[in-house]
């Protein structure tokens, strides 16, 4: 397994494989990625899209972000993490700018192999120096138990919670971690 960093996905050899993994993971997100306009969209409650719709709009915005891509032994994409460098928002005002992780997807056939933690390790320690910032941040939903457990085990702390933001009983939780 190896990891590569790229500044934008457009016209790279990874674009098609990332698209396929994004489509594979689309309905696992709440709300689905195909119902969203972008990865940093603020309004998430009440969004619905037909399960036959693919996340075209989401992907177009996501392609312009920074990527951490994991490659398997055959140099095929096994997972990816996207992030916005120098991101700031009201919910994360206490930390200022950060590397804000927007999307993480791992191919179903490559799950439970530690790829998530390896990508988090890369963004915390191995980015080019010009991309390193004091904080890494992300958001997830309150019923995403696997991601919540990973964030806690990696030392992330809850920064802000939007109650019922994604529907009744489903909160959006912002997390941050000081790395420098």
Backbone torsions as a table, in degrees:
resi	resn	phi	psi	omega
1	UNK	NA	138.0	175.9
2	UNK	-135.5	163.9	-178.8
3	UNK	-125.7	136.5	175.1
4	UNK	-123.9	149.3	176.1
5	UNK	-113.2	130.9	174.4
6	UNK	-134.9	148.6	-175.0
7	UNK	-82.2	-24.4	176.5
8	UNK	-159.7	145.2	-172.7
9	UNK	-79.9	-27.4	-175.7
10	UNK	-48.3	132.2	173.9
11	UNK	59.0	31.6	172.8
12	UNK	-105.1	162.9	178.3
13	UNK	-69.4	-7.1	-176.4
14	UNK	-95.4	-10.3	-170.6
15	UNK	-55.4	-49.4	-177.1
16	UNK	-65.7	-42.0	-180.0
17	UNK	-66.8	-38.6	176.6
18	UNK	-63.7	-42.8	177.6
19	UNK	-57.9	-45.4	-179.0
20	UNK	-63.1	-40.8	178.1
21	UNK	-68.1	-40.3	177.9
22	UNK	-59.2	-44.0	178.4
23	UNK	-64.4	-38.4	178.6
24	UNK	-62.7	-35.1	-176.0
25	UNK	-95.2	-10.4	-172.2
26	UNK	-43.5	-54.9	-174.0
27	UNK	-77.6	-5.3	177.1
28	UNK	-80.5	-15.0	179.5
29	UNK	-88.7	154.6	-179.5
30	UNK	-127.4	110.5	-6.9
31	UNK	-71.0	167.6	-178.2
32	UNK	-57.7	152.3	179.6
33	UNK	-66.2	-30.9	-180.0
34	UNK	-68.4	-15.3	178.0
35	UNK	-93.8	-1.9	-175.8
36	UNK	-105.2	158.5	176.3
37	UNK	-89.0	-33.9	-176.9
38	UNK	-158.8	172.7	-177.5
39	UNK	-82.1	-10.6	177.6
40	UNK	-115.2	16.7	-179.9
41	UNK	-55.6	136.6	-176.0
42	UNK	-86.6	-38.6	-177.3
43	UNK	-92.7	115.2	-176.2
44	UNK	-120.7	-13.7	-179.5
45	UNK	-76.0	142.8	174.7
46	UNK	75.2	8.5	179.2
47	UNK	-82.9	132.0	175.9
48	UNK	-141.9	145.6	175.5
49	UNK	-140.3	148.0	176.5
50	UNK	-58.3	141.9	-178.2
51	UNK	-64.1	-12.4	178.2
52	UNK	-86.9	-13.5	179.8
53	UNK	-75.8	140.7	177.5
54	UNK	-102.6	157.3	-173.0
55	UNK	-80.9	55.0	-177.7
56	UNK	-60.3	-50.7	-177.1
57	UNK	-62.4	-44.6	179.3
58	UNK	-58.2	-45.1	-177.4
59	UNK	-64.2	-40.1	-179.5
60	UNK	-59.6	-41.5	177.7
61	UNK	-72.8	-43.0	-177.5
62	UNK	-61.2	-33.0	-178.0
63	UNK	-60.3	-24.2	-177.4
64	UNK	-85.0	-6.6	-177.2
65	UNK	-85.4	177.3	176.9
66	UNK	-85.2	147.1	-175.1
67	UNK	-126.6	140.3	165.0
68	UNK	-116.3	116.9	-173.2
69	UNK	-118.5	132.0	175.0
70	UNK	-97.5	137.5	179.2
71	UNK	-118.2	138.3	178.0
72	UNK	-82.7	-173.2	-176.6
73	UNK	-60.4	-26.5	179.5
74	UNK	-90.2	6.6	-177.1
75	UNK	65.7	25.0	172.2
76	UNK	-91.0	148.3	179.3
77	UNK	-67.7	126.4	178.1
78	UNK	-108.6	-18.0	178.2
79	UNK	-174.3	167.9	178.2
80	UNK	-154.0	156.2	174.1
81	UNK	-130.7	132.4	174.7
82	UNK	-111.7	150.0	177.5
83	UNK	-150.7	156.3	176.1
84	UNK	-105.5	121.6	179.4
85	UNK	-78.8	136.3	179.4
86	UNK	61.9	42.2	179.2
87	UNK	-80.8	142.8	174.4
88	UNK	-142.0	142.4	175.4
89	UNK	-153.3	165.5	-178.0
90	UNK	-57.6	-41.1	-177.2
91	UNK	-65.9	-23.4	-179.2
92	UNK	-114.4	25.4	-176.6
93	UNK	-58.0	-32.1	-177.7
94	UNK	-64.3	-23.1	-178.4
95	UNK	-105.5	-7.9	-177.3
96	UNK	73.8	-137.2	-179.0
97	UNK	-82.4	153.2	179.9
98	UNK	-153.6	170.0	166.4
99	UNK	-86.8	106.5	-172.5
100	UNK	-96.4	111.5	-179.7
101	UNK	-75.6	123.5	-175.0
102	UNK	-102.9	-38.5	-175.7
103	UNK	-145.5	136.2	173.2
104	UNK	-132.9	125.9	177.0
105	UNK	-137.0	137.7	174.6
106	UNK	-125.8	132.8	177.2
107	UNK	-53.1	136.8	-177.0
108	UNK	-55.1	-36.9	-178.7
109	UNK	-72.5	-7.9	-178.6
110	UNK	-117.4	11.8	-178.2
111	UNK	-76.1	161.5	-179.3
112	UNK	61.5	32.3	176.7
113	UNK	-119.2	10.4	177.1
114	UNK	84.1	11.0	-177.4
115	UNK	-65.6	-38.9	179.3
116	UNK	-57.6	-49.7	-179.2
117	UNK	-66.2	-33.8	177.8
118	UNK	-67.0	-39.1	177.9
119	UNK	-67.8	-41.4	175.6
120	UNK	-62.2	-40.9	177.5
121	UNK	-61.4	-38.3	179.9
122	UNK	-65.6	-46.8	-178.2
123	UNK	-66.0	-27.7	-179.8
124	UNK	-82.0	-32.0	-169.6
125	UNK	-126.0	-23.7	-167.7
126	UNK	-117.7	3.5	176.6
127	UNK	-62.2	155.3	171.8
128	UNK	-55.5	146.7	-176.7
129	UNK	-52.6	-35.9	-178.4
130	UNK	-66.6	-14.4	178.9
131	UNK	-102.5	-10.5	-177.3
132	UNK	-70.7	133.0	177.6
133	UNK	-131.4	163.6	-179.8
134	UNK	-65.0	-24.7	-175.7
135	UNK	-129.5	148.3	167.3
136	UNK	-116.7	140.6	-179.4
137	UNK	-140.2	164.7	177.6
138	UNK	-164.2	177.2	172.2
139	UNK	-141.7	156.0	176.4
140	UNK	-153.0	-177.6	179.9
141	UNK	-107.0	156.1	-169.7
142	UNK	-67.9	-15.2	178.5
143	UNK	-102.5	6.9	178.6
144	UNK	-86.4	71.4	-169.5
145	UNK	-59.7	-38.0	-179.1
146	UNK	-65.4	-45.2	-179.5
147	UNK	-69.4	-39.4	177.7
148	UNK	-59.6	-44.6	179.3
149	UNK	-62.5	-41.8	179.0
150	UNK	-63.6	-44.4	-179.8
151	UNK	-60.8	-44.1	178.9
152	UNK	-63.9	-42.6	-178.8
153	UNK	-67.8	-24.4	179.4
154	UNK	-88.9	-0.4	175.9
155	UNK	90.8	14.3	176.0
156	UNK	-76.9	147.8	177.3
157	UNK	-120.1	149.1	179.4
158	UNK	-67.5	128.5	-178.7
159	UNK	-104.2	-32.8	-175.8
160	UNK	-165.7	146.3	178.8
161	UNK	-130.3	130.3	174.8
162	UNK	-104.7	106.2	-175.0
163	UNK	-68.3	134.5	178.1
164	UNK	54.5	25.0	-175.5
165	UNK	-65.8	-30.6	-178.3
166	UNK	-108.8	11.1	-178.6
167	UNK	134.2	170.6	-178.7
168	UNK	-57.8	120.5	178.3
169	UNK	78.9	7.2	-179.2
170	UNK	-123.0	104.7	-177.2
171	UNK	-92.2	155.7	168.2
172	UNK	-99.0	128.6	-178.2
173	UNK	-119.7	124.4	174.9
174	UNK	-92.0	138.3	179.7
175	UNK	-126.2	152.6	174.2
176	UNK	-143.2	161.0	176.9
177	UNK	-146.3	128.0	175.4
178	UNK	-81.4	124.3	-177.3
179	UNK	-116.6	-10.6	179.9
180	UNK	-136.0	NA	NA
